[in-house]
């Protein structure tokens, strides 16, 4: 894929978040100039670190960073950046935590998805970037990503991209069956019924159970099942937002109106290409994936705002996205932060956009060049106009668990049963809640 997608099927059991062991890390890093951060670091301090030079190691899997690293080294020839793919998502998190526990081999920079960042922040495994002036970046990023890198009063990452959700739909399929683009979830369910009745091989979308999609849908519905205050955690999937989602989505599950095809599988790509999967409700990073992975869909697909729970509403949620963080045990914090700023705030942002990324920065999202870009794949639609508007409509106040990686790993053992007829979505979410509470208590959290 061209753009990172949210990793939801995670082997999180390998990622212990014990409040005792996670925070215990000695100095590590891969050597270099030893530019550890002072209590606070000014722009002058960062410039001095860049002029002095040294070596930093960046663990990341996002493909556009390769060109960012090349350009960064050209601008700062005294700095050497070792870009290492230590695994995607969960695989990297396991490797990172193992290095932190061992006290050696810790990278200077690590890509960490928004849902996983609280786990590393709470364990003090990543540095609070307010020491470098990250708090002064208020307004630089859209609310969703900016809120996602905060934990308490600290800032533990620089947003790299974002995933405000929208409706991607196959216009050819909709036109063939005279289906209007749904503006509400009620209309979406009606469209699902009309499509499947007209063509039993076609489905409005596919879903076999996905933690990231489910939490994002609850988020958009105004649900706040996770309440986090340091080590005090509340989990409640009985809230109104959650029930709003389950009441609607259960209709699609019960009436078998969802293609029983897992996302990112070969069958999924095929369905998107041949019209048997007619829509995706997904993050704004999706266009590049369709362009590269569903070539048969060129000219057929379009983008519209995410369906709303209330007619006339304007609410969306984030689905996916990553930050760049500085591990606390890294030896080159000032140099590492200088790279973060280059990649996430300065010239590196445009480099990543040129590579197909979707920005988290308000300047790019609001620029005419970005908004007016035409996408041949989408019939020359100015897709970014829809996506940029969505980015400003993310419902505020969402929190992830400080052990969301583990919680996501057991989603299919609990909620997933609803898709095979062994449970309902609401019952499955209650089982997920109970299992998450138990795990959190075992890890030393105060959970209720």
Secondary structure, DSSP 4 states (H G I P E B T S, - for coil): --S-----S--GGGS---TTTTT--------SS-----SS--HHHHHHHHHH-EEEEEE---TTHHHHHHHHHHHSTTEEEEEE---STHHHHHHHHHHHHHTSS--SEEEEEHHHHHHHHHTT-B--GGGGTGGGGTTTB-HHHHHHTEETTEE--EE----BEEEEEEHHHHHHTT-PPPSBHHHHHHHHHHHHHH-TT-BSEE-S--HHHHHHHHHHTT---EEEETTEEEE-TTSHHHHHHHHHHHHHHHTT-EE---TTSHHHHHHHHHTSB-EEEEETTHHHHHHHH-GGGTTTEEEEEPPBSSTT---B-B---EEEE-BTT-S-HHHHHHHHHHHHTSHHHHHHHHTT----BHHHHT-HHHHT--BGGGTTB-HHHHHHHHHTTBPS-----TTHHHHHHTHHHHGGGGGGTSS-HHHHHHHHHHHHHHHHHHTT-EE-
